Amino acid sequence: MKNLLIKATVVSAGVAVSALTVNLQPASAAGFSGAYAPVYWSVYNEDVNQATGVSSPAGYTNGGVDFGGAPNSVVLAGGNYFASTPSPYPDGNGDGFPGVSGGTFFETTLASAGYVFFDWSYGTFDSRGFDPFVVSIGSSAFTLANTDGQTGRYVSSFLPAGTTLGFSIFTYDNAGGAGYATISNFGVSANPGVVPTPALLPGLIGMGIAALRKKQQDGQEMDA
């Protein structure tokens, strides 16, 4: 079980990462097949108590992964989706729970050394900042998006075999609708033609926490 409090801290203090144009060997673009077929990935949810920071197996966070587009793409949906499948739709069943945050994780380990690369697009049915999309590599994690309509490409540094690779959607309130990300053109290559230096975009420091406090404050004003 992962320490979700640590993950939440990384998310709120992370930065979005993009990359310049990269020329990759066509044969390296394996997609979600072979060593990276869906069967080799783990998908799980965890809740975290906002007051104590203690994480536990999910009782409220209900995200998942839609593999219908594999091997070309997959869709990761965070907690608070509405339906019996992990397709992202506006939440209409009111399953949010006060004081509980959560994360939906999609993880694997690298079968061989190389550069990880993928394209991504992000959407959310909630307000900006409540359901950020995060990539984690080893012990490092970066927020890629938290605003509806964002897209990008990611290229990692050279990584050794056995490195943990993960994608996640973190929900700060398990309410308001799911955040979701489509991951496509995924691959791991030991011999990319040109590897760019990642360009750091403006950080999203504290965006989720600030948005949650604002939402709670607005709710209190409405109740007053």
Stockholm file with secondary structure:
# STOCKHOLM 1.0

chainA/1-224         MKNLLIKATVVSAGVAVSALTVNLQPASAAGFSGAYAPVYWSVYNEDVNQATGVSSPAGYTNGGVDFGGAPNSVVLAGGNYFASTPSPYPDGNGDGFPGVSGGTFFETTLASAGYVFFDWSYGTFDSRGFDPFVVSIGSSAFTLANTDGQTGRYVSSFLPAGTTLGFSIFTYDNAGGAGYATISNFGVSANPGVVPTPALLPGLIGMGIAALRKKQQDGQEMDA
#=GR chainA/1-224 SS CCCHHHHHHHHHTCEEEECCCCBCCGGGCCCSSGGGSGGGCEEEEEEEETTTCCEEECSSCCCEEECTTTTTEEEEECSSCCSSSSCCCCCCSCCCCTTEEEEEEEEEECSSSEEEEEEEEEEESSCTTSSCEEEEETTEEEEEECSTTCEEEEEEEEECTTCEEEEEEEESSSCSCCEEEEEEEEEEESCCSBCCCCEEEEECTTHHHHHHHHHHHHHHHHHC
#=GC SS_cons         CCCHHHHHHHHHTCEEEECCCCBCCGGGCCCSSGGGSGGGCEEEEEEEETTTCCEEECSSCCCEEECTTTTTEEEEECSSCCSSSSCCCCCCSCCCCTTEEEEEEEEEECSSSEEEEEEEEEEESSCTTSSCEEEEETTEEEEEECSTTCEEEEEEEEECTTCEEEEEEEESSSCSCCEEEEEEEEEEESCCSBCCCCEEEEECTTHHHHHHHHHHHHHHHHHC
//
